[in-house]
Amino acid sequence: MWHRRTTKRKLVIPWRWAVLVLLTVYLAVTLFWLIQDLVVYRSAGLLVRRHSLSEILRPRPAAGHAVQTMPVDAIQDWMTFDYLNQAYGLDPGFLRRRLSIDDPQYPNVSIEAHAERAGENRNVLLEQTKKAVQDELRLRSLRQAPTL
């Protein structure tokens, strides 16, 4: 008669597998907490994506010293106030003060979006923005003009 041998087998886990499992668990927990922190920072307004990498690496002139690259008539209502500040080298708070903007999204809000939120006519706000930029550029050119 065949007799079956019954012995207890020991479960042997190689130490490399144990280390791999522990590292995987550690990385998963760390990634979870990192994502949680990012969600909290973003909801608190501490983490805001403002520019793409190409915009960050592009050299920018200091405020008030930019060379005008487009005419004021080219300003459109889809443009953000931040874009206008950079394009014309304006002080970051200039348009906010001049146009009495109290939008919490300023300067990362378009003229059109701000007009809708404030209940203003977007064409009127667009013309006011153009006039404010034009006046500032005119003032700047007068300040920089050589005196005789």
Sequence and secondary structure as in RCSB ss.txt:
>XXXX:A:sequence
MWHRRTTKRKLVIPWRWAVLVLLTVYLAVTLFWLIQDLVVYRSAGLLVRRHSLSEILRPRPAAGHAVQTMPVDAI
QDWMTFDYLNQAYGLDPGFLRRRLSIDDPQYPNVSIEAHAERAGENRNVLLEQTKKAVQDELRLRSLRQAPTL
>XXXX:A:secstr
              HHHHHHHHHHHHHHHHHHHHHHHHHHHHHTTS      HHHHHS    TT     S GGG 
 TTSBHHHHHHHHT  TTHHHHHTT   TTTTSSBHHHHHHHHT  HHHHHHHHHHHHHHHHHHHHHHHS   
